[in-house]
């Protein structure tokens, strides 16, 4: 069940990548980013550093949010999560 959800999520994210950039944008993009984004793309090395840092921050945030959403680790029966999450016998 979990693998089916993960596969569906990944498929929906990566299936649309080829349809994002138009022909004009493809000509103006650096070789590494062709068919991915609109616009002129990164203009210098600082842009790549900023994008890399943003990707790391978003990845860590996504990982931690999913981790604590799926298995929060709180055992207290009075915890607020028990309002939303049903306890399985």
C-alpha positions in Angstrom: 0.0 0.0 0.0 2.8 2.5 1.0 4.8 1.6 -2.1 1.8 2.2 -4.3 1.3 5.7 -2.9 5.0 6.5 -3.2 5.2 5.3 -6.7 2.1 7.3 -7.7 3.5 10.4 -6.1 6.9 10.0 -7.8 5.3 9.3 -11.2 3.0 12.3 -11.0 6.0 14.6 -10.1 8.4 13.3 -12.8 5.9 12.6 -15.6 5.3 16.3 -16.3 8.9 17.5 -16.5 9.2 17.3 -20.2 6.1 19.5 -20.7 7.2 22.4 -18.6 9.6 24.3 -20.9 8.6 25.9 -24.2 10.8 25.9 -27.4 12.1 29.5 -26.9 13.1 28.7 -23.3 14.8 25.5 -24.3 17.1 27.5 -26.6 18.1 29.9 -23.8 18.7 27.3 -21.1 22.1 25.9 -20.1 22.7 22.4 -21.2 22.0 20.9 -17.8 18.5 22.5 -17.5 17.1 22.1 -21.0 13.4 21.0 -21.0 13.0 21.7 -17.3 12.3 25.4 -16.6 11.0 28.6 -18.3 13.1 31.7 -18.6 16.8 32.3 -19.1 17.9 30.1 -16.2 20.8 30.7 -13.9 23.0 33.7 -14.9 26.1 32.9 -12.9 27.7 30.6 -10.3 25.9 32.4 -7.4 22.6 31.3 -8.9 23.6 27.7 -8.8 24.8 28.0 -5.2 21.5 29.6 -4.2 19.5 26.9 -6.0 21.6 24.2 -4.4 21.1 25.5 -0.9 17.3 25.9 -1.5 17.1 22.3 -2.8 18.9 21.0 0.3 16.7 23.0 2.6 13.5 21.9 0.9 14.7 18.3 0.9 15.5 18.3 4.6 12.1 20.0 5.4 10.2 17.4 3.2 12.0 14.5 4.8 11.5 15.7 8.4 7.8 16.6 7.8 7.1 13.2 6.3 9.0 11.5 9.1 7.1 13.2 11.9 3.8 12.9 10.0 4.1 9.1 9.4 5.7 8.2 12.8 5.6 11.0 15.3 7.0 9.0 18.2 4.8 10.6 20.8 3.4 8.1 23.3 1.3 10.3 25.5 -2.4 9.4 25.2 -3.3 13.1 25.8 -1.2 14.3 22.9 -3.0 16.5 20.3 -2.2 14.0 17.5 -4.7 11.6 19.0 -7.5 13.9 18.0 -6.6 13.3 14.3 -4.9 9.9 14.3 -7.0 6.9 15.2 -5.4 4.4 17.5 -5.2 0.9 16.1 -5.9 -1.9 18.5 
